[in-house]
């Protein structure tokens, strides 16, 4: 009779030990884990666009704020209203105005070459890789936002539905943007 409690204790310990090896990220369970160097050439191009966007838009924000910028990029793809790939969304211009202001700012051109080997960029590159591979499996901290701005500016388009504030950014959703998370990310 004493062997039954011992057996249950061993089973419980095995389950706890097994759970400790599951890869849990702040934003959910990330079942696909890879490094940038293991990606295809096209995936590397898309992840680089995402990493640069996060770096220049939210590089010094908390990790949740960096992920939020990635979600806005992915959400724009999902709506079908902004571009079909990460790079198309990041590089999009509307009436000559860049959707992400850093992209058209010539002062960032030389900085894009110098950020590649910094610890901050490398952390953002790994976050971008994880987000690229696992977007559909991660809870969207922006609740489907497709716009954001820093809390110290007041753009004219803020009549959109405010979703949340993360760090120094306020996130918004357009009434016309419908997110289809089954579309997939390119």
VENNOR-V999484 format. One record per pair of residues at least 12 apart in sequence whose C-alpha atoms are under 7 Angstrom apart, sorted by the first residue. I is the first residue (numbers start at 1). J is the second residue. D is the distance in Angstrom with one decimal. If there is no record, write none. Layout:
i = [I	I]
j = [J	J]
d = [D	D]
This chain:
i = [27	27	28	28	30	32	32	33	35	35	36	36	46	46	47	47	47	49	49	49	50	50	50	51	51	51	53	54	54	54	55	55	56	61	62	65	65	68	68	71	71	72	72	72	73	73	75	75	75	75	76	76	77	78	78	78	78	79	79	79	79	85	85	86	91	136	142	142	142	143	144	144	145	145	145	145	146	146	146	147	147	147	148	148	148	148	149	149	149	150	150	150	151	151	151	160	160	160	161	161]
j = [138	139	138	139	134	133	134	130	126	129	126	129	86	87	128	129	132	86	87	90	70	86	128	124	125	128	90	66	69	70	121	124	102	167	167	166	167	141	142	140	142	145	146	147	86	89	144	145	146	179	89	146	89	179	180	181	183	177	178	179	180	185	186	186	103	181	163	164	171	163	173	179	163	171	172	173	172	173	174	171	172	173	169	170	171	172	169	170	171	168	169	170	168	169	170	172	173	174	173	174]
d = [5.8	6.2	5.4	6.6	6.2	6.3	6.4	6.6	6.8	6.8	6.8	6.1	5.6	5.8	5.9	6.0	6.7	6.6	5.4	6.9	6.7	6.5	6.2	5.8	5.2	5.5	6.8	5.8	6.0	6.6	6.6	6.7	6.5	6.1	6.7	5.5	6.0	6.1	6.0	6.4	7.0	5.7	4.8	6.6	6.6	6.6	6.1	6.8	5.9	6.2	7.0	5.6	7.0	5.2	5.3	6.4	6.3	5.6	5.5	5.1	6.6	7.0	5.0	6.7	6.6	6.2	6.5	6.4	6.5	6.5	6.5	6.6	6.8	5.8	5.0	4.3	6.3	5.4	7.0	5.8	5.1	6.3	6.2	5.3	4.3	5.8	5.4	5.6	6.9	5.5	4.4	6.3	5.4	5.5	6.2	6.0	6.0	5.5	5.2	6.3]
